[in-house]
Amino acid sequence: MGMFDTVRVPCPKCKAIEYFQSKGGSCDLIEYDLHDAPLDVLSNVNRHAPYTCRKCRTLFKVSVTIGSVGVFEVKDEEDNEN
């Protein structure tokens, strides 16, 4: 089994925390809050996206742009392939 880091991501709808795995960065089994995660970890945070919130069943993934990080709901089945 390979190693990874974990990013705690709040659901954009109900704010329940989901745990996203990333193979970006050091992969030392470190757990980060979304807004504290290094950019190299965030570069691979959507490797299993979209995630389904266990509480409200919303599909979502992380959006990373230079200078900001956001979470958004996936509304179209077409988005599940990206």
Stockholm file with secondary structure:
# STOCKHOLM 1.0

chainA/1-82         MGMFDTVRVPCPKCKAIEYFQSKGGSCDLIEYDLHDAPLDVLSNVNRHAPYTCRKCRTLFKVSVTIGSVGVFEVKDEEDNEN
#=GR chainA/1-82 SS CCCCEEEEEECTTTCCEEEEEECSSCCSSCEEEGGGSCHHHHTTTTTTCSEECTTTCCEEEEEEETTEEEEEECCSGGGGGC
#=GC SS_cons        CCCCEEEEEECTTTCCEEEEEECSSCCSSCEEEGGGSCHHHHTTTTTTCSEECTTTCCEEEEEEETTEEEEEECCSGGGGGC
//
